Amino acid sequence: MNIAGLQKTTLLDYPGKVACTVFLQGCNFRCPFCQNSEILGGGAGDVTEEEFFSFLKKRQGILDGVCVSGGEPLVQDVGAFLEKIKALGYCVKLDTNGAFPKKLKELCGAHLVDFVAMDIKNSPQNYAKTAGVSVDLAAVEESAAFLLSGTVGYEFRTTVVKELHKGEDFVRIGQWLRGANRYFLQTFRDSERVLKRGLTPCSDAQMQAFKQLLKPFIPNVLIRGEE
């Protein structure tokens, strides 16, 4: 497993749990607003599996869960990796872009994933430009439909960028994900690591306006940081 890095403690990434976050190398998308651009290409990481599992063993009884993030974790074969995490008694949260529905269903069906956070890049009409590559939208929609079925705990989330998102996008997203358990809007944060420079965040007023456009379809919509 190519591990890019490890955040040893987080109270935010896994709802209701004290967790760590492990970042896996590689991604099939090239979102211009990505904060983890240095790990998108895959390759050897900075943390070995031995180091990671040694850390988990030491934190048994202290941490409740492990967030498996990226990049896109499912570009790698993560099944055996998740089995080892579960064997140590941890809950697993998976961050995914939804491009691999078969893998997602298999992992959840095998009870290797307890919670899924799926990134919704944009409305279906604007997905490719927001993901930075040609997207198999049917695969993304299949993953979203699987989560909406309630088989596993989940949340949807969108990083909102002024240059990429408009009001009509959130109406379309609301129609698409109608009745979702929970949906987060995340304000874009610029940094030197972002894949494309020159992007800007939306104002607080704009974020609130987008939230109101979603609420008729998804009552439990939140702006990250408000909860």
Buried (B, 14 or more C-beta within 10 A) or exposed (E): BBBBBBEEEBEEBBBEBEBBBBBBBBBBBEBBBBBBBEBBEBEEBEBEBEEBBEBBEEBEEEBBBBBBBBBBBBBBEBEEBBEBBBEEEBBBBBBBBBBBBEBBBEBBEEEBBBBBBBBBBBBBEBBBEBBBEEBBBEBBBBBBEBBBEEEBBBBBBBBBBBBBBBEEBBBBBBBBBEEBBBBBBBBBEBEEEBBBEEBEBBEEEBBBEBBEBBBEBBEBBBBBEEE
